[in-house]
């Protein structure tokens, strides 16, 4: 796959992650519509506050801004046909798919730790695999981001010349 297709895949995955995050945020807001009627039970609500923030940050903003715009426009800025490591680039985009899957799986198993993993929610013991799925999801997203960053840096270092703009750095 060339960098434009991978950029479009990042945009598609990013907008899908943003749609998931906004949909879950809408469920939280819908719960606050009537103070006397709880659409979502309190135990489920604590598990529902975790995925919207993670989906919007790690599966919308980062893939769209870094993966989408970076892959689509970065080679154009350097005057190249493609990035130096196209297979690594392809692997980085395809790692986002299972990462998003495990994030949604953590919602089903109930990982109610909040999107920041701060105490008091993060120090409570959870018997299920929800927190494990969420942590694995974030690790996969981090590896995906790391592979994309390595590809960008390798592309810059392999093509150092007078035509590289200062704006790229």
C-alpha positions as CSV (number, residue, x, y, z in Angstrom):
1,X,0.0,0.0,0.0
2,X,1.2,3.5,-0.8
3,X,1.2,6.3,1.7
4,X,-2.0,7.9,0.4
5,X,-4.0,4.7,0.9
6,X,-2.6,4.2,4.4
7,X,-3.4,7.8,5.2
8,X,-7.0,7.2,4.0
9,X,-7.1,4.1,6.2
10,X,-5.9,6.1,9.2
11,X,-8.6,8.7,8.5
12,X,-11.3,6.0,8.2
13,X,-10.2,4.2,11.4
14,X,-9.9,7.5,13.2
15,X,-13.3,8.7,12.2
16,X,-14.7,5.3,13.2
17,X,-13.0,5.7,16.6
18,X,-14.4,9.2,16.9
19,X,-17.8,8.0,16.1
20,X,-17.6,5.3,18.8
21,X,-16.3,7.9,21.3
22,X,-19.0,10.4,20.5
23,X,-21.7,7.7,20.6
24,X,-20.7,6.6,24.1
25,X,-20.4,10.2,25.2
26,X,-24.0,10.7,23.9
27,X,-25.1,7.8,26.1
28,X,-23.6,9.4,29.1
29,X,-25.3,12.7,28.3
30,X,-28.6,10.9,27.7
31,X,-28.3,9.5,31.2
32,X,-28.2,13.0,32.6
33,X,-31.2,14.2,30.6
34,X,-33.7,13.3,33.4
35,X,-32.3,13.3,36.9
36,X,-35.0,11.0,38.2
37,X,-34.7,8.3,35.5
38,X,-31.4,6.4,35.1
39,X,-31.1,5.1,31.6
40,X,-27.8,3.4,32.6
41,X,-27.5,1.6,35.9
42,X,-24.8,3.0,38.2
43,X,-22.5,0.0,37.9
44,X,-22.5,0.2,34.2
45,X,-22.1,3.9,34.2
46,X,-18.7,3.6,35.9
47,X,-17.6,1.2,33.2
48,X,-19.1,3.5,30.5
49,X,-17.0,6.6,31.4
50,X,-13.7,4.9,30.4
51,X,-14.1,4.2,26.7
52,X,-15.3,7.5,25.3
53,X,-12.2,9.5,26.4
54,X,-9.9,6.7,25.3
55,X,-11.7,6.4,21.9
56,X,-11.6,10.1,21.3
57,X,-7.9,10.6,22.2
58,X,-6.2,7.3,21.2
59,X,-8.5,6.3,18.3
60,X,-9.6,9.6,16.9
61,X,-7.1,12.4,17.5
62,X,-3.8,10.5,17.3
63,X,-4.7,8.4,14.2
64,X,-6.2,11.3,12.3
65,X,-3.7,14.0,13.1
66,X,-0.5,11.9,13.1
67,X,-1.4,8.8,11.1
68,X,-3.8,10.3,8.6
69,X,-2.3,13.7,7.9
70,X,1.3,12.5,8.5
71,X,1.0,9.6,6.0
72,X,-0.9,11.5,3.4
73,X,1.1,14.7,3.3
74,X,4.5,13.9,4.8
75,X,6.0,12.4,1.6
76,X,4.6,15.3,-0.5
77,X,6.5,17.8,1.8
78,X,9.7,15.9,1.3
79,X,9.1,15.4,-2.5
80,X,9.1,11.6,-2.2
81,X,7.0,9.0,-3.8
82,X,6.5,7.0,-0.6
83,X,7.9,6.6,2.9
84,X,11.1,4.6,3.4
85,X,9.5,1.6,5.1
86,X,6.1,0.9,3.5
87,X,5.5,-2.5,5.1
88,X,6.2,-1.0,8.6
89,X,3.7,1.7,7.7
90,X,1.1,-0.9,6.7
91,X,1.7,-2.8,9.9
92,X,1.2,0.3,12.0
93,X,-2.2,1.0,10.5
94,X,-3.3,-2.6,10.8
95,X,-2.4,-2.7,14.5
96,X,-5.0,-0.1,15.1
97,X,-7.8,-2.5,14.1
98,X,-7.3,-5.1,16.9
99,X,-6.5,-2.2,19.3
100,X,-9.9,-0.7,18.7
101,X,-11.4,-4.2,19.0
102,X,-9.8,-4.8,22.4
103,X,-10.9,-1.3,23.6
104,X,-14.6,-2.2,22.8
105,X,-14.1,-5.6,24.3
106,X,-13.0,-3.9,27.6
107,X,-16.4,-2.1,27.5
108,X,-18.2,-5.4,27.5
109,X,-16.1,-6.9,30.3
110,X,-16.4,-3.7,32.4
111,X,-13.2,-1.8,32.9
112,X,-14.4,1.1,34.9
113,X,-11.1,2.8,35.6
114,X,-11.7,6.2,33.9
115,X,-9.8,7.3,30.8
116,X,-6.8,8.6,32.9
117,X,-6.5,5.4,35.0
118,X,-6.2,7.6,38.1
119,X,-7.2,6.5,41.6
120,X,-9.6,5.8,43.2
121,X,-11.1,3.9,40.2
122,X,-7.8,2.4,39.1
123,X,-6.8,1.0,42.6
124,X,-10.1,-1.0,42.9
125,X,-9.7,-4.7,42.2
126,X,-11.5,-6.0,39.1
127,X,-12.0,-9.7,38.7
128,X,-12.6,-9.7,35.0
129,X,-10.4,-9.2,32.0
130,X,-11.7,-5.8,31.2
131,X,-8.7,-3.8,32.5
132,X,-6.4,-6.3,30.8
133,X,-8.2,-5.8,27.5
134,X,-8.0,-2.1,27.9
135,X,-4.3,-2.1,28.7
136,X,-3.5,-4.4,25.8
137,X,-5.5,-2.1,23.5
138,X,-3.5,0.9,24.6
139,X,-0.2,-1.0,24.2
140,X,-1.2,-2.0,20.7
141,X,-2.1,1.6,19.9
142,X,1.2,2.7,21.3
143,X,3.2,0.2,19.2
144,X,1.3,1.4,16.2
145,X,2.1,5.0,16.9
146,X,5.8,4.0,17.6
147,X,6.1,2.2,14.3
148,X,4.7,5.1,12.4
149,X,7.1,7.5,14.2
150,X,10.0,5.3,13.4
151,X,9.0,5.3,9.7
152,X,8.7,9.1,9.7
153,X,12.1,9.5,11.3
154,X,13.7,6.9,9.0
155,X,12.3,8.7,6.0
156,X,13.8,12.0,7.1
157,X,17.2,10.5,7.9
158,X,17.4,8.5,4.7
159,X,16.5,11.5,2.6
160,X,18.6,14.3,4.1
161,X,19.5,16.7,1.4
162,X,19.2,20.3,0.5
163,X,15.6,19.8,-0.6
164,X,14.4,18.9,2.9
165,X,12.5,21.9,4.3
166,X,13.1,23.2,7.8
167,X,9.3,23.1,8.3
168,X,9.5,19.3,8.3
169,X,11.6,19.3,11.5
